[in-house]
């Protein structure tokens, strides 16, 4: 699964890790994240992320 980087702070969302603090289980793809999910590091919205190449 693809990783996505926050363009504001550089946080990388890794589906293999998930975001347990926000209730996002390991194995959850970026596309499957809720639309109101925000960067756990800086609070930026989901649309401020870009795919890591």
PDB file as gemmi writes it, atoms N, CA and C in Angstrom:
CRYST1    1.000    1.000    1.000  90.00  90.00  90.00 P 1                      
ATOM      1  N   UNK A   1       0.844  -1.196   0.000  1.00  0.00           N  
ATOM      2  CA  UNK A   1       0.000   0.000   0.000  1.00  0.00           C  
ATOM      3  C   UNK A   1       0.881   1.249   0.000  1.00  0.00           C  
ATOM      4  N   UNK A   2       0.361   2.296  -0.588  1.00  0.00           N  
ATOM      5  CA  UNK A   2       1.109   3.536  -0.738  1.00  0.00           C  
ATOM      6  C   UNK A   2       1.157   4.346   0.550  1.00  0.00           C  
ATOM      7  N   UNK A   3       2.284   5.037   0.725  1.00  0.00           N  
ATOM      8  CA  UNK A   3       2.435   5.975   1.832  1.00  0.00           C  
ATOM      9  C   UNK A   3       2.135   7.374   1.317  1.00  0.00           C  
ATOM     10  N   UNK A   4       1.671   8.242   2.218  1.00  0.00           N  
ATOM     11  CA  UNK A   4       1.352   9.623   1.865  1.00  0.00           C  
ATOM     12  C   UNK A   4       2.019  10.562   2.856  1.00  0.00           C  
ATOM     13  N   UNK A   5       2.565  11.677   2.342  1.00  0.00           N  
ATOM     14  CA  UNK A   5       3.279  12.657   3.158  1.00  0.00           C  
ATOM     15  C   UNK A   5       2.479  13.941   3.293  1.00  0.00           C  
ATOM     16  N   UNK A   6       2.429  14.468   4.515  1.00  0.00           N  
ATOM     17  CA  UNK A   6       1.792  15.757   4.766  1.00  0.00           C  
ATOM     18  C   UNK A   6       2.678  16.850   4.171  1.00  0.00           C  
ATOM     19  N   UNK A   7       2.099  17.687   3.315  1.00  0.00           N  
ATOM     20  CA  UNK A   7       2.873  18.751   2.682  1.00  0.00           C  
ATOM     21  C   UNK A   7       3.118  19.924   3.620  1.00  0.00           C  
ATOM     22  N   UNK A   8       2.466  19.912   4.773  1.00  0.00           N  
ATOM     23  CA  UNK A   8       2.645  20.990   5.748  1.00  0.00           C  
ATOM     24  C   UNK A   8       3.828  20.691   6.670  1.00  0.00           C  
ATOM     25  N   UNK A   9       3.848  19.469   7.252  1.00  0.00           N  
ATOM     26  CA  UNK A   9       4.873  19.177   8.265  1.00  0.00           C  
ATOM     27  C   UNK A   9       5.802  18.019   7.926  1.00  0.00           C  
ATOM     28  N   UNK A  10       5.477  17.245   6.886  1.00  0.00           N  
ATOM     29  CA  UNK A  10       6.338  16.138   6.497  1.00  0.00           C  
ATOM     30  C   UNK A  10       5.989  14.791   7.113  1.00  0.00           C  
ATOM     31  N   UNK A  11       4.960  14.736   7.973  1.00  0.00           N  
ATOM     32  CA  UNK A  11       4.529  13.459   8.554  1.00  0.00           C  
ATOM     33  C   UNK A  11       4.167  12.496   7.431  1.00  0.00           C  
ATOM     34  N   UNK A  12       4.577  11.235   7.558  1.00  0.00           N  
ATOM     35  CA  UNK A  12       4.244  10.223   6.557  1.00  0.00           C  
ATOM     36  C   UNK A  12       3.243   9.238   7.145  1.00  0.00           C  
ATOM     37  N   UNK A  13       2.089   9.118   6.480  1.00  0.00           N  
ATOM     38  CA  UNK A  13       1.105   8.107   6.867  1.00  0.00           C  
ATOM     39  C   UNK A  13       1.507   6.800   6.210  1.00  0.00           C  
ATOM     40  N   UNK A  14       1.753   5.787   7.032  1.00  0.00           N  
ATOM     41  CA  UNK A  14       2.145   4.466   6.565  1.00  0.00           C  
ATOM     42  C   UNK A  14       1.023   3.487   6.903  1.00  0.00           C  
ATOM     43  N   UNK A  15       0.368   2.918   5.892  1.00  0.00           N  
ATOM     44  CA  UNK A  15      -0.731   1.994   6.151  1.00  0.00           C  
ATOM     45  C   UNK A  15      -0.319   0.791   7.002  1.00  0.00           C  
ATOM     46  N   UNK A  16       0.937   0.391   6.932  1.00  0.00           N  
ATOM     47  CA  UNK A  16       1.410  -0.737   7.720  1.00  0.00           C  
ATOM     48  C   UNK A  16       1.387  -0.421   9.217  1.00  0.00           C  
ATOM     49  N   UNK A  17       1.422   0.862   9.557  1.00  0.00           N  
ATOM     50  CA  UNK A  17       1.416   1.307  10.947  1.00  0.00           C  
ATOM     51  C   UNK A  17       0.028   1.793  11.365  1.00  0.00           C  
ATOM     52  N   UNK A  18      -0.678   2.451  10.435  1.00  0.00           N  
ATOM     53  CA  UNK A  18      -1.979   3.040  10.754  1.00  0.00           C  
ATOM     54  C   UNK A  18      -1.803   4.295  11.596  1.00  0.00           C  
ATOM     55  N   UNK A  19      -2.824   4.680  12.315  1.00  0.00           N  
ATOM     56  CA  UNK A  19      -2.795   5.833  13.220  1.00  0.00           C  
ATOM     57  C   UNK A  19      -3.608   5.441  14.448  1.00  0.00           C  
ATOM     58  N   UNK A  20      -2.989   4.624  15.294  1.00  0.00           N  
ATOM     59  CA  UNK A  20      -3.699   4.037  16.428  1.00  0.00           C  
ATOM     60  C   UNK A  20      -4.272   5.093  17.362  1.00  0.00           C  
ATOM     61  N   UNK A  21      -3.588   6.218  17.520  1.00  0.00           N  
ATOM     62  CA  UNK A  21      -4.078   7.287  18.396  1.00  0.00           C  
ATOM     63  C   UNK A  21      -5.413   7.843  17.901  1.00  0.00           C  
ATOM     64  N   UNK A  22      -5.655   7.764  16.586  1.00  0.00           N  
ATOM     65  CA  UNK A  22      -6.904   8.255  16.006  1.00  0.00           C  
ATOM     66  C   UNK A  22      -7.898   7.126  15.732  1.00  0.00           C  
ATOM     67  N   UNK A  23      -7.556   5.916  16.167  1.00  0.00           N  
ATOM     68  CA  UNK A  23      -8.451   4.785  15.964  1.00  0.00           C  
ATOM     69  C   UNK A  23      -8.360   4.161  14.588  1.00  0.00           C  
ATOM     70  N   UNK A  24      -7.273   4.430  13.872  1.00  0.00           N  
ATOM     71  CA  UNK A  24      -7.078   3.876  12.531  1.00  0.00           C  
ATOM     72  C   UNK A  24      -6.200   2.636  12.650  1.00  0.00           C  
ATOM     73  N   UNK A  25      -6.746   1.490  12.302  1.00  0.00           N  
ATOM     74  CA  UNK A  25      -6.046   0.217  12.453  1.00  0.00           C  
ATOM     75  C   UNK A  25      -4.918   0.053  11.440  1.00  0.00           C  
ATOM     76  N   UNK A  26      -3.945  -0.772  11.816  1.00  0.00           N  
ATOM     77  CA  UNK A  26      -2.879  -1.149  10.880  1.00  0.00           C  
ATOM     78  C   UNK A  26      -3.536  -1.771   9.655  1.00  0.00           C  
ATOM     79  N   UNK A  27      -2.977  -1.498   8.487  1.00  0.00           N  
ATOM     80  CA  UNK A  27      -3.504  -2.059   7.249  1.00  0.00           C  
ATOM     81  C   UNK A  27      -4.563  -1.203   6.578  1.00  0.00           C  
ATOM     82  N   UNK A  28      -4.873  -0.026   7.142  1.00  0.00           N  
ATOM     83  CA  UNK A  28      -5.872   0.869   6.545  1.00  0.00           C  
ATOM     84  C   UNK A  28      -5.205   1.737   5.482  1.00  0.00           C  
ATOM     85  N   UNK A  29      -5.655   1.618   4.242  1.00  0.00           N  
ATOM     86  CA  UNK A  29      -5.083   2.418   3.161  1.00  0.00           C  
ATOM     87  C   UNK A  29      -5.449   3.889   3.342  1.00  0.00           C  
ATOM     88  N   UNK A  30      -4.646   4.756   2.748  1.00  0.00           N  
ATOM     89  CA  UNK A  30      -4.908   6.193   2.846  1.00  0.00           C  
ATOM     90  C   UNK A  30      -6.285   6.522   2.282  1.00  0.00           C  
ATOM     91  N   UNK A  31      -6.641   5.900   1.173  1.00  0.00           N  
ATOM     92  CA  UNK A  31      -7.936   6.161   0.543  1.00  0.00           C  
ATOM     93  C   UNK A  31      -9.111   5.738   1.425  1.00  0.00           C  
ATOM     94  N   UNK A  32      -8.861   4.816   2.348  1.00  0.00           N  
ATOM     95  CA  UNK A  32      -9.921   4.338   3.240  1.00  0.00           C  
ATOM     96  C   UNK A  32     -10.056   5.172   4.514  1.00  0.00           C  
ATOM     97  N   UNK A  33      -9.155   6.136   4.716  1.00  0.00           N  
ATOM     98  CA  UNK A  33      -9.248   6.995   5.891  1.00  0.00           C  
ATOM     99  C   UNK A  33     -10.505   7.856   5.792  1.00  0.00           C  
ATOM    100  N   UNK A  34     -11.143   8.160   6.917  1.00  0.00           N  
ATOM    101  CA  UNK A  34     -12.316   9.040   6.875  1.00  0.00           C  
ATOM    102  C   UNK A  34     -11.948  10.412   6.287  1.00  0.00           C  
ATOM    103  N   UNK A  35     -12.884  11.038   5.620  1.00  0.00           N  
ATOM    104  CA  UNK A  35     -12.614  12.344   5.005  1.00  0.00           C  
ATOM    105  C   UNK A  35     -12.245  13.407   6.041  1.00  0.00           C  
ATOM    106  N   UNK A  36     -12.702  13.237   7.275  1.00  0.00           N  
ATOM    107  CA  UNK A  36     -12.391  14.237   8.305  1.00  0.00           C  
ATOM    108  C   UNK A  36     -11.126  13.902   9.095  1.00  0.00           C  
ATOM    109  N   UNK A  37     -10.397  12.856   8.668  1.00  0.00           N  
ATOM    110  CA  UNK A  37      -9.121  12.511   9.314  1.00  0.00           C  
ATOM    111  C   UNK A  37      -8.136  13.653   9.061  1.00  0.00           C  
ATOM    112  N   UNK A  38      -7.334  13.962  10.071  1.00  0.00           N  
ATOM    113  CA  UNK A  38      -6.327  15.013   9.931  1.00  0.00           C  
ATOM    114  C   UNK A  38      -4.958  14.484  10.336  1.00  0.00           C  
ATOM    115  N   UNK A  39      -3.937  15.169   9.908  1.00  0.00           N  
ATOM    116  CA  UNK A  39      -2.562  14.812  10.238  1.00  0.00           C  
ATOM    117  C   UNK A  39      -2.401  14.771  11.759  1.00  0.00           C  
ATOM    118  N   UNK A  40      -1.921  13.653  12.305  1.00  0.00           N  
ATOM    119  CA  UNK A  40      -1.763  13.572  13.753  1.00  0.00           C  
ATOM    120  C   UNK A  40      -0.642  14.463  14.290  1.00  0.00           C  
ATOM    121  N   UNK A  41       0.244  14.914  13.414  1.00  0.00           N  
ATOM    122  CA  UNK A  41       1.358  15.761  13.855  1.00  0.00           C  
ATOM    123  C   UNK A  41       1.010  17.242  13.864  1.00  0.00           C  
ATOM    124  N   UNK A  42       0.259  17.702  12.833  1.00  0.00           N  
ATOM    125  CA  UNK A  42       0.013  19.152  12.730  1.00  0.00           C  
ATOM    126  C   UNK A  42      -1.457  19.531  12.544  1.00  0.00           C  
ATOM    127  N   UNK A  43      -2.329  18.533  12.310  1.00  0.00           N  
ATOM    128  CA  UNK A  43      -3.752  18.820  12.152  1.00  0.00           C  
ATOM    129  C   UNK A  43      -4.178  19.211  10.753  1.00  0.00           C  
ATOM    130  N   UNK A  44      -3.278  19.111   9.777  1.00  0.00           N  
ATOM    131  CA  UNK A  44      -3.630  19.456   8.398  1.00  0.00           C  
ATOM    132  C   UNK A  44      -4.677  18.474   7.865  1.00  0.00           C  
ATOM    133  N   UNK A  45      -5.590  18.940   6.998  1.00  0.00           N  
ATOM    134  CA  UNK A  45      -6.607  18.046   6.448  1.00  0.00           C  
ATOM    135  C   UNK A  45      -6.018  17.031   5.463  1.00  0.00           C  
ATOM    136  N   UNK A  46      -6.780  16.000   5.205  1.00  0.00           N  
ATOM    137  CA  UNK A  46      -6.360  14.902   4.339  1.00  0.00           C  
ATOM    138  C   UNK A  46      -5.933  15.378   2.948  1.00  0.00           C  
ATOM    139  N   UNK A  47      -6.556  16.434   2.447  1.00  0.00           N  
ATOM    140  CA  UNK A  47      -6.219  16.899   1.097  1.00  0.00           C  
ATOM    141  C   UNK A  47      -4.861  17.613   1.017  1.00  0.00           C  
ATOM    142  N   UNK A  48      -4.190  17.751   2.154  1.00  0.00           N  
ATOM    143  CA  UNK A  48      -2.853  18.347   2.164  1.00  0.00           C  
ATOM    144  C   UNK A  48      -1.750  17.277   2.106  1.00  0.00           C  
ATOM    145  N   UNK A  49      -2.131  16.043   1.817  1.00  0.00           N  
ATOM    146  CA  UNK A  49      -1.182  14.943   1.700  1.00  0.00           C  
ATOM    147  C   UNK A  49      -0.916  14.626   0.240  1.00  0.00           C  
ATOM    148  N   UNK A  50       0.315  14.174  -0.035  1.00  0.00           N  
ATOM    149  CA  UNK A  50       0.673  13.736  -1.383  1.00  0.00           C  
ATOM    150  C   UNK A  50       1.296  12.351  -1.311  1.00  0.00           C  
ATOM    151  N   UNK A  51       1.112  11.592  -2.367  1.00  0.00           N  
ATOM    152  CA  UNK A  51       1.641  10.237  -2.430  1.00  0.00           C  
ATOM    153  C   UNK A  51       3.166  10.276  -2.417  1.00  0.00           C  
ATOM    154  N   UNK A  52       3.765   9.397  -1.619  1.00  0.00           N  
ATOM    155  CA  UNK A  52       5.230   9.267  -1.593  1.00  0.00           C  
ATOM    156  C   UNK A  52       5.631   8.374  -2.763  1.00  0.00           C  
ATOM    157  N   UNK A  53       6.523   8.883  -3.574  1.00  0.00           N  
ATOM    158  CA  UNK A  53       6.937   8.120  -4.766  1.00  0.00           C  
ATOM    159  C   UNK A  53       8.051   7.156  -4.480  1.00  0.00           C  
TER     160      UNK A  53                                                      
END                                                                             
